[in-house]
Amino acid sequence: MKASLPLGALAAAFILLAVLAAKEAGTCRKGEGPEAIVSCSLLIKYIPFTSMKAGFLAERAARYDKAGMPTKALGDLTDLAGLTGSLSPERMLEAYNRLAVLNFKTGKLSEMRKYADLAVKNGSADPEVYLSRASVNLSRENYAEALVDLQKAESLGYKHPSLYFSLGDAYKGLGQYDKAYTTLKDALPLMTADGDKAQIARLLGLTCFEVKNYAESVQYLKQALDYGLNCPDCPAAIAMAQQLLDQQPAPAGKKRAPKGVKHGGKTQ
């Protein structure tokens, strides 16, 4: 019969395992990159307590997320969401928030909606959750629902260009052209990237067209092209707006210059 280990040896082995586990836990929680992921993985595999596993799953998901590995992060977060009761409400809300945003970014829209709804129900203060849900509603022309989420994101201090563009799109879709115009025009000077300026200028041009402000419609659509926007429909829209502008009566007391002639008698 094989002799059992002396109690002292067992105690020493237990202490050693505890020290190693503490070291791995520290690396999992505070480390970065592959080293942290390996430590979290070891703990998830060998720690028998569900509540502790849940914490390490959350940590590994965060490391995967930061490392640009959304599929792996989603796997851990989905497992985590199934452990209701093993995490604090705050930690579970974090999981719902990231599940909503990452599912949106990876195109899994039904999953995004499921977790966005859970996040909002549990008091989410993450603007990206609301913006993700609003983006899908905009694509489906559910403008009123989108506007509620966009206004919530704005109230949470979100200042990303996509918010202003989406707000303008929602107001325009609801026929609230004055609000669309004001929102987009105020946002345009705040943009730093030409791509963002181009998108907002294009939507401004289309909004101005809807209210028959053809001069500004031409101005903003041309501006969008000047910023480098790939907009195959813009030249035709500019031509139509210009044609309608030429057909409008001149303001009282002024005569419209003949087509092809600038004021001052100089031919174009």
Protein Blocks (a to p, Z undefined) as FASTA:
>chain_A
ZZdddfklmmmmmmmmmmmmmmmmmmmmmmgcjllmmmmmmmmmmmmbfklmmmmmmmmm
mmmmmnopaklmmmmmmmmmmmghjacfklmmmmmmmmmmmmmmnopaklmmmmmmmmmm
nopabfklmmmmmmmmmmnopaklmmmmmmmmmmnopabfklmmmmmmmmmmnopamlmm
mmmmmmmmmpmbfklmmmmmmmmmmmmmmnopaklmmmmmmmmmmnopacfklmmmmmmm
mmmmmmpccdehiacddehiaehhiaZZ
